Amino acid sequence: ELYFGTDDALDIMTWNIEWFPKNGQSTISYVSQILHQLDLDILAMQELDDRDMFDEMLNEMSNYTGYYKSAWFAGLAYIYKYETVQINDIYEIYTTSQYWSAFPRSPMVMDFTFMGENYYIINNHFKCCGDGILDMNDESDEEKRRYNAVILLKEYIDSNLSDRNVIMLGDLNDDIAESLQNNVFQSILDDPYNYLFVDYEIANGNSSDWSFPNWPSHLDHILITNELFDNLENSNVLTVKIDEYLENGWYEYDSNISDHRPVAISFQLNETIYGDLNGDGMIN
């Protein structure tokens, strides 16, 4: 009964899959079945540990292929439906040593085309941990490192992708709904004209819907730019509680799959998203 994606939507999910495969072949079996039932177009994945087993899983999934290459091992990967998603380029940003504090794993950008429209996904796994207090005077403070990562990503989007359909997502390891003085995402939250966390209501809602139940906290997020705002009206955003579909619930999920739940968005496509493709002033 687990399902999510539809043929007339762009279905994207972010998932920290906890050092895949957490329980060897059992994990491969679970994840391949879950992805088949969710029928996603794109999965942005964090914590890929075994690349050979990743390839083995993809070989068992007839509709999907994947990408995990990195300048060094970063644990970031994509799985996507090759019949619907045309890859234009995949590359990393902020890879040099001066950015390693902000980005222990360099953000991975996917430039792709879906139903004739161009999009960019920026997959991330921010630095973990901390005491919940943002110390602006300590560059080694975990919250400050995440704060710096947010500033740099916003600068990159503003400078390079200002008029593009951008989705920034991942395990961002912090709460988007906490107080202003300790919120590492405040620079984005202060720019609502250009940016929106589509899972903000989840972060402000009941803890039963949060992505990291063991704490509990909501750490996995999806951010979009204003070019995509018009497509939210009929879109679906949720934490996918796969554990509720398993016989032994969270115990079975945490033992075999991950300690994070995925967060997903289904963009219901309408004519707005296609824009003036022909350059004739007519909406397609």
Secondary structure, 3 states (H helix, E strand, C coil): CCCCCCCCEEEEEEEEEEEECCCHHHHHHHHHHHHHHHCCCEEEEEEECCHHHHHHHHHCCCCEEEECCCCCCCCCEEEEECCCEEEEEEEECCCCHHHCCCCCCCCEEEEEEECCEEEEEEEEECCCCCCCCCCCCCCCCHHHHHHHHHHHHHHHHHHHCCCCEEEEEEECCCCCCCCHHHCCCHHHHCCCCCEEECCHHHHHCCHHHCCECCCCECCEEEEEEHHHHHHCCCCEEEECCHHHHCCCHHHHHHHHCCCCCCEEEEEECCHHHHCCCCCCCCCC
